[in-house]
């Protein structure tokens, strides 16, 4: 299965769901329930940047 870059969370997206702060509002996910945007950890940011670099470019 190919993961496209646009389907990956933004490096600075919410630590729980990956949605960017400006479009976050309140979101619901199973593990956290309703939550407001929260800053990702440095390790999360780095891992997301690596994942984006590894993902193929969109054609
Ligand atoms: Zn979130």
PDB file of the backbone (N, CA, C, O) and the ligand in Angstrom, with CONECT records:
HET     ZN  A 101       1
ATOM      1  N   UNK A   1       0.852  -1.197   0.000  1.00  0.00           N
ATOM      2  CA  UNK A   1       0.000   0.000   0.000  1.00  0.00           C
ATOM      3  C   UNK A   1       0.883   1.242   0.000  1.00  0.00           C
ATOM      4  O   UNK A   1       1.862   1.318   0.743  1.00  0.00           O
ATOM      5  N   UNK A   2       0.538   2.195  -0.822  1.00  0.00           N
ATOM      6  CA  UNK A   2       1.318   3.426  -0.916  1.00  0.00           C
ATOM      7  C   UNK A   2       0.681   4.528  -0.074  1.00  0.00           C
ATOM      8  O   UNK A   2      -0.525   4.766  -0.148  1.00  0.00           O
ATOM      9  N   UNK A   3       1.499   5.187   0.716  1.00  0.00           N
ATOM     10  CA  UNK A   3       1.002   6.305   1.521  1.00  0.00           C
ATOM     11  C   UNK A   3       1.384   7.599   0.827  1.00  0.00           C
ATOM     12  O   UNK A   3       2.566   7.901   0.669  1.00  0.00           O
ATOM     13  N   UNK A   4       0.402   8.347   0.422  1.00  0.00           N
ATOM     14  CA  UNK A   4       0.688   9.616  -0.232  1.00  0.00           C
ATOM     15  C   UNK A   4       0.988  10.689   0.801  1.00  0.00           C
ATOM     16  O   UNK A   4       0.467  10.684   1.916  1.00  0.00           O
ATOM     17  N   UNK A   5       1.849  11.606   0.385  1.00  0.00           N
ATOM     18  CA  UNK A   5       2.285  12.659   1.278  1.00  0.00           C
ATOM     19  C   UNK A   5       1.122  13.449   1.876  1.00  0.00           C
ATOM     20  O   UNK A   5       1.143  13.809   3.053  1.00  0.00           O
ATOM     21  N   UNK A   6       0.109  13.714   1.050  1.00  0.00           N
ATOM     22  CA  UNK A   6      -0.997  14.555   1.542  1.00  0.00           C
ATOM     23  C   UNK A   6      -1.836  13.846   2.598  1.00  0.00           C
ATOM     24  O   UNK A   6      -2.573  14.495   3.340  1.00  0.00           O
ATOM     25  N   UNK A   7      -1.734  12.529   2.673  1.00  0.00           N
ATOM     26  CA  UNK A   7      -2.528  11.812   3.668  1.00  0.00           C
ATOM     27  C   UNK A   7      -1.801  11.703   5.000  1.00  0.00           C
ATOM     28  O   UNK A   7      -2.370  11.229   5.984  1.00  0.00           O
ATOM     29  N   UNK A   8      -0.549  12.138   5.036  1.00  0.00           N
ATOM     30  CA  UNK A   8       0.207  12.089   6.289  1.00  0.00           C
ATOM     31  C   UNK A   8      -0.104  13.328   7.126  1.00  0.00           C
ATOM     32  O   UNK A   8      -0.395  14.391   6.577  1.00  0.00           O
ATOM     33  N   UNK A   9      -0.045  13.198   8.452  1.00  0.00           N
ATOM     34  CA  UNK A   9      -0.322  14.366   9.284  1.00  0.00           C
ATOM     35  C   UNK A   9       0.747  15.431   9.115  1.00  0.00           C
ATOM     36  O   UNK A   9       1.911  15.116   8.869  1.00  0.00           O
ATOM     37  N   UNK A  10       0.355  16.687   9.245  1.00  0.00           N
ATOM     38  CA  UNK A  10       1.316  17.781   9.230  1.00  0.00           C
ATOM     39  C   UNK A  10       2.291  17.601  10.394  1.00  0.00           C
ATOM     40  O   UNK A  10       1.875  17.182  11.474  1.00  0.00           O
ATOM     41  N   UNK A  11       3.581  17.909  10.204  1.00  0.00           N
ATOM     42  CA  UNK A  11       4.549  17.745  11.304  1.00  0.00           C
ATOM     43  C   UNK A  11       4.125  18.484  12.568  1.00  0.00           C
ATOM     44  O   UNK A  11       4.403  18.038  13.681  1.00  0.00           O
ATOM     45  N   UNK A  12       3.451  19.618  12.387  1.00  0.00           N
ATOM     46  CA  UNK A  12       3.044  20.393  13.553  1.00  0.00           C
ATOM     47  C   UNK A  12       1.558  20.242  13.848  1.00  0.00           C
ATOM     48  O   UNK A  12       0.967  21.059  14.553  1.00  0.00           O
ATOM     49  N   UNK A  13       0.966  19.190  13.303  1.00  0.00           N
ATOM     50  CA  UNK A  13      -0.438  18.922  13.614  1.00  0.00           C
ATOM     51  C   UNK A  13      -0.587  18.455  15.056  1.00  0.00           C
ATOM     52  O   UNK A  13       0.390  18.148  15.739  1.00  0.00           O
ATOM     53  N   UNK A  14      -1.823  18.413  15.489  1.00  0.00           N
ATOM     54  CA  UNK A  14      -2.160  17.983  16.849  1.00  0.00           C
ATOM     55  C   UNK A  14      -1.448  16.672  17.223  1.00  0.00           C
ATOM     56  O   UNK A  14      -1.335  15.760  16.404  1.00  0.00           O
ATOM     57  N   UNK A  15      -0.976  16.597  18.457  1.00  0.00           N
ATOM     58  CA  UNK A  15      -0.254  15.390  18.877  1.00  0.00           C
ATOM     59  C   UNK A  15      -1.162  14.165  18.914  1.00  0.00           C
ATOM     60  O   UNK A  15      -0.681  13.034  18.845  1.00  0.00           O
ATOM     61  N   UNK A  16      -2.456  14.380  19.022  1.00  0.00           N
ATOM     62  CA  UNK A  16      -3.366  13.241  19.121  1.00  0.00           C
ATOM     63  C   UNK A  16      -3.883  12.801  17.758  1.00  0.00           C
ATOM     64  O   UNK A  16      -3.955  11.604  17.481  1.00  0.00           O
ATOM     65  N   UNK A  17      -4.243  13.759  16.902  1.00  0.00           N
ATOM     66  CA  UNK A  17      -4.893  13.371  15.649  1.00  0.00           C
ATOM     67  C   UNK A  17      -4.171  13.886  14.415  1.00  0.00           C
ATOM     68  O   UNK A  17      -4.495  13.456  13.308  1.00  0.00           O
ATOM     69  N   UNK A  18      -3.195  14.800  14.558  1.00  0.00           N
ATOM     70  CA  UNK A  18      -2.412  15.246  13.412  1.00  0.00           C
ATOM     71  C   UNK A  18      -3.032  16.382  12.620  1.00  0.00           C
ATOM     72  O   UNK A  18      -2.452  16.816  11.625  1.00  0.00           O
ATOM     73  N   UNK A  19      -4.175  16.869  13.022  1.00  0.00           N
ATOM     74  CA  UNK A  19      -4.816  17.972  12.288  1.00  0.00           C
ATOM     75  C   UNK A  19      -4.134  19.289  12.644  1.00  0.00           C
ATOM     76  O   UNK A  19      -3.802  19.534  13.804  1.00  0.00           O
ATOM     77  N   UNK A  20      -3.926  20.138  11.628  1.00  0.00           N
ATOM     78  CA  UNK A  20      -3.266  21.427  11.853  1.00  0.00           C
ATOM     79  C   UNK A  20      -4.080  22.292  12.805  1.00  0.00           C
ATOM     80  O   UNK A  20      -5.307  22.204  12.856  1.00  0.00           O
ATOM     81  N   UNK A  21      -3.376  23.126  13.554  1.00  0.00           N
ATOM     82  CA  UNK A  21      -4.007  23.920  14.599  1.00  0.00           C
ATOM     83  C   UNK A  21      -5.140  24.806  14.063  1.00  0.00           C
ATOM     84  O   UNK A  21      -6.204  24.900  14.674  1.00  0.00           O
ATOM     85  N   UNK A  22      -4.896  25.461  12.906  1.00  0.00           N
ATOM     86  CA  UNK A  22      -5.883  26.419  12.397  1.00  0.00           C
ATOM     87  C   UNK A  22      -7.184  25.753  11.979  1.00  0.00           C
ATOM     88  O   UNK A  22      -8.231  26.400  11.960  1.00  0.00           O
ATOM     89  N   UNK A  23      -7.133  24.474  11.644  1.00  0.00           N
ATOM     90  CA  UNK A  23      -8.373  23.821  11.224  1.00  0.00           C
ATOM     91  C   UNK A  23      -8.830  22.774  12.242  1.00  0.00           C
ATOM     92  O   UNK A  23      -9.684  21.940  11.942  1.00  0.00           O
ATOM     93  N   UNK A  24      -8.265  22.823  13.430  1.00  0.00           N
ATOM     94  CA  UNK A  24      -8.554  21.782  14.403  1.00  0.00           C
ATOM     95  C   UNK A  24      -9.912  21.952  15.096  1.00  0.00           C
ATOM     96  O   UNK A  24     -10.789  21.097  14.973  1.00  0.00           O
ATOM     97  N   UNK A  25     -10.075  23.050  15.814  1.00  0.00           N
ATOM     98  CA  UNK A  25     -11.293  23.194  16.620  1.00  0.00           C
ATOM     99  C   UNK A  25     -11.317  22.087  17.663  1.00  0.00           C
ATOM    100  O   UNK A  25     -10.306  21.821  18.313  1.00  0.00           O
ATOM    101  N   UNK A  26     -12.465  21.443  17.823  1.00  0.00           N
ATOM    102  CA  UNK A  26     -12.526  20.281  18.708  1.00  0.00           C
ATOM    103  C   UNK A  26     -12.731  19.036  17.856  1.00  0.00           C
ATOM    104  O   UNK A  26     -13.612  18.992  16.997  1.00  0.00           O
ATOM    105  N   UNK A  27     -11.915  18.040  18.104  1.00  0.00           N
ATOM    106  CA  UNK A  27     -11.970  16.815  17.324  1.00  0.00           C
ATOM    107  C   UNK A  27     -12.167  15.631  18.254  1.00  0.00           C
ATOM    108  O   UNK A  27     -11.789  15.662  19.425  1.00  0.00           O
ATOM    109  N   UNK A  28     -12.775  14.573  17.692  1.00  0.00           N
ATOM    110  CA  UNK A  28     -12.980  13.368  18.490  1.00  0.00           C
ATOM    111  C   UNK A  28     -12.176  12.217  17.897  1.00  0.00           C
ATOM    112  O   UNK A  28     -12.266  11.946  16.700  1.00  0.00           O
ATOM    113  N   UNK A  29     -11.402  11.550  18.720  1.00  0.00           N
ATOM    114  CA  UNK A  29     -10.774  10.287  18.318  1.00  0.00           C
ATOM    115  C   UNK A  29     -10.975   9.285  19.439  1.00  0.00           C
ATOM    116  O   UNK A  29     -11.159   9.657  20.598  1.00  0.00           O
ATOM    117  N   UNK A  30     -10.939   8.021  19.083  1.00  0.00           N
ATOM    118  CA  UNK A  30     -11.281   6.972  20.042  1.00  0.00           C
ATOM    119  C   UNK A  30     -10.386   7.004  21.282  1.00  0.00           C
ATOM    120  O   UNK A  30     -10.866   6.820  22.401  1.00  0.00           O
ATOM    121  N   UNK A  31      -9.087   7.237  21.083  1.00  0.00           N
ATOM    122  CA  UNK A  31      -8.165   7.124  22.216  1.00  0.00           C
ATOM    123  C   UNK A  31      -8.219   8.337  23.147  1.00  0.00           C
ATOM    124  O   UNK A  31      -7.866   8.235  24.322  1.00  0.00           O
ATOM    125  N   UNK A  32      -8.657   9.478  22.628  1.00  0.00           N
ATOM    126  CA  UNK A  32      -8.640  10.707  23.427  1.00  0.00           C
ATOM    127  C   UNK A  32     -10.017  11.276  23.707  1.00  0.00           C
ATOM    128  O   UNK A  32     -10.182  12.077  24.627  1.00  0.00           O
ATOM    129  N   UNK A  33     -11.007  10.873  22.928  1.00  0.00           N
ATOM    130  CA  UNK A  33     -12.309  11.518  23.040  1.00  0.00           C
ATOM    131  C   UNK A  33     -12.241  12.919  22.448  1.00  0.00           C
ATOM    132  O   UNK A  33     -11.413  13.184  21.577  1.00  0.00           O
ATOM    133  N   UNK A  34     -13.114  13.828  22.917  1.00  0.00           N
ATOM    134  CA  UNK A  34     -13.083  15.209  22.433  1.00  0.00           C
ATOM    135  C   UNK A  34     -11.873  15.911  23.009  1.00  0.00           C
ATOM    136  O   UNK A  34     -11.584  15.795  24.200  1.00  0.00           O
ATOM    137  N   UNK A  35     -11.165  16.640  22.160  1.00  0.00           N
ATOM    138  CA  UNK A  35      -9.973  17.315  22.637  1.00  0.00           C
ATOM    139  C   UNK A  35      -9.699  18.556  21.801  1.00  0.00           C
ATOM    140  O   UNK A  35     -10.132  18.650  20.652  1.00  0.00           O
ATOM    141  N   UNK A  36      -8.980  19.504  22.383  1.00  0.00           N
ATOM    142  CA  UNK A  36      -8.513  20.682  21.666  1.00  0.00           C
ATOM    143  C   UNK A  36      -7.115  20.386  21.128  1.00  0.00           C
ATOM    144  O   UNK A  36      -6.454  19.444  21.564  1.00  0.00           O
ATOM    145  N   UNK A  37      -6.672  21.217  20.160  1.00  0.00           N
ATOM    146  CA  UNK A  37      -5.339  21.025  19.577  1.00  0.00           C
ATOM    147  C   UNK A  37      -4.278  21.040  20.675  1.00  0.00           C
ATOM    148  O   UNK A  37      -4.312  21.871  21.583  1.00  0.00           O
ATOM    149  N   UNK A  38      -3.349  20.114  20.574  1.00  0.00           N
ATOM    150  CA  UNK A  38      -2.262  20.074  21.541  1.00  0.00           C
ATOM    151  C   UNK A  38      -0.947  19.922  20.804  1.00  0.00           C
ATOM    152  O   UNK A  38      -0.853  19.193  19.816  1.00  0.00           O
ATOM    153  N   UNK A  39       0.068  20.620  21.294  1.00  0.00           N
ATOM    154  CA  UNK A  39       1.364  20.610  20.625  1.00  0.00           C
ATOM    155  C   UNK A  39       1.970  19.212  20.606  1.00  0.00           C
ATOM    156  O   UNK A  39       1.997  18.525  21.627  1.00  0.00           O
ATOM    157  N   UNK A  40       2.464  18.788  19.419  1.00  0.00           N
ATOM    158  CA  UNK A  40       3.113  17.470  19.359  1.00  0.00           C
ATOM    159  C   UNK A  40       4.471  17.501  20.061  1.00  0.00           C
ATOM    160  O   UNK A  40       5.071  18.563  20.226  1.00  0.00           O
ATOM    161  N   UNK A  41       4.938  16.345  20.462  1.00  0.00           N
ATOM    162  CA  UNK A  41       6.266  16.275  21.078  1.00  0.00           C
ATOM    163  C   UNK A  41       7.330  16.423  19.999  1.00  0.00           C
ATOM    164  O   UNK A  41       7.050  16.206  18.820  1.00  0.00           O
ATOM    165  N   UNK A  42       8.542  16.790  20.389  1.00  0.00           N
ATOM    166  CA  UNK A  42       9.633  16.913  19.419  1.00  0.00           C
ATOM    167  C   UNK A  42       9.855  15.612  18.674  1.00  0.00           C
ATOM    168  O   UNK A  42      10.143  15.617  17.477  1.00  0.00           O
ATOM    169  N   UNK A  43       9.722  14.495  19.378  1.00  0.00           N
ATOM    170  CA  UNK A  43       9.907  13.193  18.740  1.00  0.00           C
ATOM    171  C   UNK A  43       8.834  12.960  17.683  1.00  0.00           C
ATOM    172  O   UNK A  43       9.115  12.407  16.620  1.00  0.00           O
ATOM    173  N   UNK A  44       7.610  13.381  17.972  1.00  0.00           N
ATOM    174  CA  UNK A  44       6.532  13.230  16.989  1.00  0.00           C
ATOM    175  C   UNK A  44       6.789  14.078  15.753  1.00  0.00           C
ATOM    176  O   UNK A  44       6.603  13.618  14.627  1.00  0.00           O
ATOM    177  N   UNK A  45       7.217  15.316  15.968  1.00  0.00           N
ATOM    178  CA  UNK A  45       7.493  16.210  14.840  1.00  0.00           C
ATOM    179  C   UNK A  45       8.563  15.600  13.948  1.00  0.00           C
ATOM    180  O   UNK A  45       8.417  15.571  12.726  1.00  0.00           O
ATOM    181  N   UNK A  46       9.634  15.114  14.556  1.00  0.00           N
ATOM    182  CA  UNK A  46      10.727  14.514  13.784  1.00  0.00           C
ATOM    183  C   UNK A  46      10.261  13.280  13.029  1.00  0.00           C
ATOM    184  O   UNK A  46      10.603  13.096  11.861  1.00  0.00           O
ATOM    185  N   UNK A  47       9.478  12.431  13.696  1.00  0.00           N
ATOM    186  CA  UNK A  47       9.005  11.209  13.047  1.00  0.00           C
ATOM    187  C   UNK A  47       8.105  11.541  11.861  1.00  0.00           C
ATOM    188  O   UNK A  47       8.177  10.890  10.818  1.00  0.00           O
ATOM    189  N   UNK A  48       7.251  12.562  12.025  1.00  0.00           N
ATOM    190  CA  UNK A  48       6.362  12.947  10.925  1.00  0.00           C
ATOM    191  C   UNK A  48       7.141  13.527   9.765  1.00  0.00           C
ATOM    192  O   UNK A  48       6.815  13.267   8.607  1.00  0.00           O
ATOM    193  N   UNK A  49       8.171  14.315  10.061  1.00  0.00           N
ATOM    194  CA  UNK A  49       8.990  14.877   8.987  1.00  0.00           C
ATOM    195  C   UNK A  49       9.683  13.758   8.224  1.00  0.00           C
ATOM    196  O   UNK A  49       9.774  13.793   6.996  1.00  0.00           O
ATOM    197  N   UNK A  50      10.169  12.769   8.960  1.00  0.00           N
ATOM    198  CA  UNK A  50      10.831  11.639   8.311  1.00  0.00           C
ATOM    199  C   UNK A  50       9.854  10.876   7.433  1.00  0.00           C
ATOM    200  O   UNK A  50      10.194  10.479   6.318  1.00  0.00           O
ATOM    201  N   UNK A  51       8.649  10.671   7.929  1.00  0.00           N
ATOM    202  CA  UNK A  51       7.645   9.934   7.158  1.00  0.00           C
ATOM    203  C   UNK A  51       7.314  10.673   5.870  1.00  0.00           C
ATOM    204  O   UNK A  51       7.148  10.053   4.820  1.00  0.00           O
ATOM    205  N   UNK A  52       7.217  12.013   5.950  1.00  0.00           N
ATOM    206  CA  UNK A  52       6.899  12.793   4.757  1.00  0.00           C
ATOM    207  C   UNK A  52       8.036  12.704   3.755  1.00  0.00           C
ATOM    208  O   UNK A  52       7.803  12.619   2.550  1.00  0.00           O
ATOM    209  N   UNK A  53       9.249  12.722   4.245  1.00  0.00           N
ATOM    210  CA  UNK A  53      10.396  12.656   3.337  1.00  0.00           C
ATOM    211  C   UNK A  53      10.431  11.293   2.633  1.00  0.00           C
ATOM    212  O   UNK A  53      10.821  11.187   1.470  1.00  0.00           O
ATOM    213  N   UNK A  54      10.016  10.264   3.364  1.00  0.00           N
ATOM    214  CA  UNK A  54      10.081   8.910   2.810  1.00  0.00           C
ATOM    215  C   UNK A  54       8.929   8.626   1.857  1.00  0.00           C
ATOM    216  O   UNK A  54       9.029   7.741   1.007  1.00  0.00           O
ATOM    217  N   UNK A  55       7.836   9.373   1.993  1.00  0.00           N
ATOM    218  CA  UNK A  55       6.659   9.116   1.154  1.00  0.00           C
ATOM    219  C   UNK A  55       6.909   9.561  -0.276  1.00  0.00           C
ATOM    220  O   UNK A  55       7.617  10.543  -0.500  1.00  0.00           O
ATOM    221  N   UNK A  56       6.343   8.860  -1.242  1.00  0.00           N
ATOM    222  CA  UNK A  56       6.539   9.233  -2.650  1.00  0.00           C
ATOM    223  C   UNK A  56       5.830  10.552  -2.963  1.00  0.00           C
ATOM    224  O   UNK A  56       4.822  10.896  -2.345  1.00  0.00           O
ATOM    225  N   UNK A  57       6.373  11.270  -3.922  1.00  0.00           N
ATOM    226  CA  UNK A  57       5.727  12.505  -4.361  1.00  0.00           C
ATOM    227  C   UNK A  57       4.451  12.159  -5.099  1.00  0.00           C
ATOM    228  O   UNK A  57       4.357  11.112  -5.739  1.00  0.00           O
ATOM    229  N   UNK A  58       3.469  13.041  -5.007  1.00  0.00           N
ATOM    230  CA  UNK A  58       2.228  12.825  -5.751  1.00  0.00           C
ATOM    231  C   UNK A  58       2.481  13.061  -7.227  1.00  0.00           C
ATOM    232  O   UNK A  58       3.224  13.964  -7.612  1.00  0.00           O
ATOM    233  N   UNK A  59       1.854  12.238  -8.042  1.00  0.00           N
ATOM    234  CA  UNK A  59       2.075  12.389  -9.481  1.00  0.00           C
ATOM    235  C   UNK A  59       1.038  13.346 -10.061  1.00  0.00           C
ATOM    236  O   UNK A  59       1.046  13.611 -11.263  1.00  0.00           O
TER     237      UNK A  59
HETATM  238 ZN    ZN A 101      -6.350  16.675  17.701  1.00  0.00          ZN
END
